[in-house]
Amino acid sequence: MQKRTGRTVVGMIAVAAAVAGAVTFAGAGTGAAATASLTLAYSCPFPLIGTQDMTVRIQVADLADSAVVGQPVPPTKVTATATVPATATSGLRLVGASTVEGTARSQVTVDNAGTPVPVVANLTVAKTNIPLAGSFNTVATGGTPSLTFTTAGVSTVRLGAFSTTLTPRTSSGGLTGLGTFTSNCTLKPNQNTLLHTFTVAPA
């Protein structure tokens, strides 16, 4: 039971990291910058404990309102914050975890005026200290290469699924009984996943 609780909190941290990755692709365009936020719920399957649910608040800065066909667009700045509950903190402490860190890959649906643009984000979950008791926040940040659009018209960015690889560590930097593992998470149904709408102008 101790290991199961630890895996639960790591799953919650994973959500923050991967969602951050998804929204880094939203900053398409060279127009005026804007800021947007979205809160979504995810289902994350884990060994032994089954599927765990978690909500994450994502804030995205430097979103552009427009782009031009054939012209590269810059990435955005993203901060995703997840609050880990006190019960999960206790579970991680019971398996000897003092910190947690990791990486994530997330998927996004970019609809460039009817033309799909495949996008994958690579993110880092910063090394985070786990308190002795109570809740704590984990923060994930990341970036993307620039994108170039080929079709003029109204375009959208929607958040999608993700996978993440995480490692909780002891105070000496060693592995806990949880080791390093990967979790594949999906969006819970009936949610508005639209983060940003922008216009791509002809060249």
C-alpha positions in Angstrom: 0.0 0.0 0.0 2.9 2.3 0.6 4.2 2.0 -2.9 0.8 2.4 -4.4 0.3 5.8 -2.7 3.7 6.9 -3.9 2.8 6.0 -7.5 -0.4 8.0 -7.2 1.3 11.2 -6.4 3.9 10.7 -9.1 1.0 10.3 -11.6 -0.3 13.6 -10.5 3.0 15.2 -11.1 3.1 13.6 -14.5 -0.1 15.4 -15.5 1.4 18.8 -14.9 4.5 18.1 -16.9 2.9 16.7 -20.0 0.1 19.2 -20.2 2.7 21.9 -20.1 4.3 20.3 -23.1 1.0 20.4 -25.0 0.4 24.0 -24.6 3.8 25.1 -25.6 2.6 24.7 -29.2 -0.2 27.1 -28.9 1.8 30.2 -29.6 1.4 30.2 -33.4 1.8 33.5 -35.2 3.6 36.8 -35.2 0.7 39.0 -34.1 0.1 40.7 -30.8 1.0 38.5 -27.8 -1.7 37.3 -25.4 -2.0 35.0 -22.3 -4.4 32.1 -21.9 -5.2 29.4 -19.3 -7.0 26.1 -19.2 -7.8 23.6 -16.5 -8.3 20.0 -17.7 -8.8 16.6 -16.0 -6.8 13.5 -17.0 -6.9 9.8 -16.4 -3.5 8.2 -15.8 -3.2 4.4 -15.5 -0.6 2.9 -13.1 0.5 -0.6 -12.1 -1.4 -2.0 -9.1 -3.5 1.1 -8.4 -5.4 1.4 -11.7 -6.5 4.7 -13.2 -5.9 8.0 -11.2 -7.6 11.3 -12.0 -6.0 14.7 -11.7 -6.7 18.3 -12.7 -4.0 20.8 -13.7 -4.1 24.5 -14.4 -2.0 25.6 -17.4 -1.0 29.2 -18.0 0.5 30.2 -21.4 2.1 33.5 -22.2 3.2 35.0 -25.5 0.4 33.5 -27.5 0.3 35.2 -31.0 -3.0 36.2 -32.6 -1.9 35.7 -36.2 0.7 33.9 -38.5 1.7 34.1 -42.1 2.0 31.1 -44.5 5.6 30.1 -44.9 6.9 32.2 -42.0 8.2 30.4 -38.9 6.5 31.3 -35.6 8.1 31.4 -32.2 7.3 29.1 -29.2 5.4 30.3 -26.1 6.2 30.3 -22.4 4.3 27.8 -20.3 3.8 27.2 -16.6 1.7 24.2 -15.5 1.0 23.8 -11.8 -0.4 20.8 -10.0 -1.1 20.6 -6.3 -0.2 17.3 -4.7 -2.5 16.4 -1.8 -1.3 15.6 1.7 -2.2 11.9 1.5 0.0 11.4 -1.5 2.9 13.3 0.2 2.6 10.8 3.1 2.8 7.9 0.6 6.0 9.2 -1.0 7.6 9.8 2.3 6.7 6.2 3.4 8.7 4.8 0.4 11.6 7.0 1.2 11.2 9.7 -1.4 12.5 13.2 -0.7 12.4 14.6 -4.3 10.8 13.9 -7.7 11.9 14.8 -11.2 11.4 13.6 -14.8 10.5 14.3 -18.4 7.4 14.2 -20.6 6.2 14.0 -24.2 2.8 15.4 -25.0 0.5 15.5 -28.0 -1.4 18.5 -29.4 -3.9 18.8 -32.2 -3.0 21.8 -34.3 -5.6 22.4 -37.0 -4.1 24.7 -39.6 -7.3 25.7 -41.4 -8.2 22.1 -42.0 -4.6 20.9 -42.4 -3.4 18.8 -39.4 0.0 19.7 -38.1 1.6 16.8 -36.0 3.3 18.2 -32.9 5.2 16.7 -30.0 6.5 18.6 -27.0 9.5 17.7 -24.8 9.2 18.9 -21.2 11.1 18.8 -18.0 9.7 18.3 -14.5 12.1 20.2 -12.3 13.5 18.5 -9.3 10.9 19.1 -6.5 11.4 18.8 -2.8 8.7 16.7 -1.0 7.7 18.2 2.4 7.4 16.0 5.5 3.6 16.5 5.5 0.9 18.4 3.8 0.3 19.3 0.1 2.9 20.8 -2.2 3.0 22.2 -5.7 4.9 20.8 -8.7 5.8 23.1 -11.6 6.6 21.9 -15.2 8.0 24.0 -18.0 9.2 23.4 -21.5 9.5 24.7 -25.1 9.1 23.7 -28.7 10.8 24.3 -32.0 9.2 26.9 -34.2 6.4 25.9 -36.6 5.7 26.9 -40.1 2.1 26.8 -41.5 1.1 26.1 -45.1 -2.6 26.9 -45.2 -4.3 30.3 -44.8 -7.4 30.6 -42.6 -8.7 30.3 -39.1 -6.6 27.7 -37.1 -6.9 26.1 -33.7 -4.9 24.4 -31.0 -6.3 21.7 -28.8 -4.7 19.8 -25.9 -4.3 16.0 -26.1 -2.9 13.0 -24.4 0.6 12.5 -23.1 3.2 10.2 -21.7 5.7 10.9 -18.9 8.7 9.2 -17.3 9.4 10.1 -13.6 11.9 9.3 -10.9 11.3 9.8 -7.2 14.6 9.8 -5.2 15.7 9.5 -1.6 17.5 12.2 0.3 20.9 10.7 -0.8 19.8 10.8 -4.5 19.1 7.1 -4.8 16.1 5.4 -6.2 13.1 4.4 -4.1 11.1 1.2 -4.5 9.1 2.9 -7.3 12.2 3.2 -9.5 11.7 5.1 -12.8 8.6 4.4 -14.8 6.4 5.7 -17.7 2.7 6.5 -17.5 0.4 7.1 -20.6 -2.4 9.5 -19.7 -5.6 10.5 -21.6 -8.0 13.3 -21.4 -11.2 12.6 -19.5 -14.3 12.9 -21.8 -16.7 15.8 -22.3 -14.1 18.6 -21.8 -13.4 21.7 -23.8 -9.8 21.2 -25.0 -9.6 24.4 -27.2 -6.8 26.5 -25.9 -6.2 29.0 -28.7 -7.6 30.3 -32.0 -5.5 32.3 -34.5 -5.6 33.3 -38.1 -3.0 32.4 -40.7 -2.7 34.9 -43.5 -1.6 34.2 -47.1 2.0 34.9 -47.9 
